[in-house]
Amino acid sequence: MIRKFVKWFVSPSPKHIVEDIDLYAKITELENRIASLEDDNIETNNVLYEVQNSIEAVDARIDILSVEAFTKNV
């Protein structure tokens, strides 16, 4: 059994264990994906800040209107 394994392990393989991979192309593709994700992240954060500011402005306006309504009735 061990001899068979050693013979198989040492014998030349007709197939390549690792395919030829263009690492530079893969790294370039990965860099492009990361740059795209960073841009999307910045855009998403900007939109979230805009929404937060709008909510705070509406909240402040509601507070002002509610105070005005109570002071007019007094």
N, C-alpha and C positions, 0 to 999 in steps of 0.2 A: 504494500500500500504506500509506504513512504517512498519507495523507489519510483513508483508511478507518479507521485506528486512531484518529486525532484526532477524527473524526466520532463514532465509537463512544464514545470516552472523554468527550467533551463533551456528548453527547446525554443527555437525562434518562432515567434507568433506571426501568422499570416495577416492578422488584423492589428491595426494600431490601437493601443489602449486609449490614447488621448488623440483626439482629432486635431488637425491643424486649425488653430484659432488665431485670428488676427487680434491680438491683445490691444494694439493701438486703436483699432476701430472700436472695440468694445469700450475702452476708456473714454474715447471721444464721445461716444453715444451716451455713456453714463454722465459725463460732464454736462452735456446738453440737457439731459433729463433733469439733473440737479438744478441747473440754471432756470429751467422752465418751472420747476416746483417752487424755487425761491421767489420767482416773479409772481406766481399764483398766490403764494403765501403773503407777500407784501400787499397785493391787491385785495385779498380777503381781509387782512387786518385793517386796511384803510376803510373798506366798506363797513366793517364792524364798528370802527370808531365813529363813522358818520351816523350810523344807526343809533349808537349810544348817545351821541350828542343830540340827535333829534328827539329821542325819548326823554332826555333830561330837559330839553327846552319845552316839550309838551307838558312834562310834569311840573315845571316851574310855572307855566302859564295856567295850568289847572289850579295850582296853589293860589295864584294871584286872583283868579276868578272866584274861587270859593271864599276867599277872605273878603272880596268886594261884595259878594252876595250876602254874607252875614252882617257886614257893617251897614249896608243899606237898610236892612230890616230892623236895625236897632234904633 
